[in-house]
């Protein structure tokens, strides 16, 4: 299972998430990809707001 909710929840520093990464090493890359997409979307909307 890919832990999508934590990628968008901003709880990356919690012990629960650390334990999740430790128990599911193959999911780290998937979560990283979701975080990159999330950051890109946020930056896009910030650019739209400040450049309009």
C-alpha positions as CSV (number, residue, x, y, z in Angstrom):
1,X,0.0,0.0,0.0
2,X,1.3,3.4,-0.9
3,X,0.9,5.9,1.9
4,X,-0.6,8.8,0.0
5,X,-2.2,10.6,2.9
6,X,1.1,11.3,4.7
7,X,2.6,12.7,1.6
8,X,0.0,15.4,1.6
9,X,-0.5,15.6,5.3
10,X,2.7,17.3,6.3
11,X,3.5,14.8,9.1
12,X,6.8,13.6,7.8
13,X,8.6,14.1,11.1
14,X,6.4,12.0,13.2
15,X,7.6,8.7,14.7
16,X,4.7,6.9,13.0
17,X,6.0,8.0,9.6
18,X,9.6,7.1,10.5
19,X,8.3,3.6,11.5
20,X,6.3,3.4,8.3
21,X,9.4,4.1,6.2
22,X,11.4,1.6,8.2
23,X,8.9,-1.1,7.7
24,X,8.2,-0.3,4.1
25,X,11.5,0.7,2.4
26,X,10.0,0.2,-1.1
27,X,7.4,2.9,-0.5
28,X,9.9,5.7,0.2
29,X,10.3,6.4,-3.6
30,X,6.6,6.5,-4.1
31,X,6.1,9.0,-1.3
32,X,9.0,11.1,-2.6
33,X,7.3,11.2,-6.0
34,X,4.0,12.4,-4.4
35,X,5.9,15.1,-2.5
36,X,7.6,16.4,-5.6
37,X,4.2,16.5,-7.4
38,X,2.6,18.3,-4.4
39,X,5.4,20.9,-4.2
40,X,5.1,21.5,-8.0
41,X,1.4,22.1,-7.7
42,X,1.8,24.4,-4.7
43,X,4.5,26.4,-6.6
44,X,2.3,26.6,-9.7
45,X,-0.6,28.2,-7.7
46,X,1.8,30.5,-5.9
47,X,3.2,31.7,-9.2
48,X,-0.4,32.2,-10.6
49,X,-1.4,34.2,-7.5
50,X,1.7,36.5,-7.6
51,X,1.9,36.9,-11.3
52,X,-1.7,37.7,-12.1
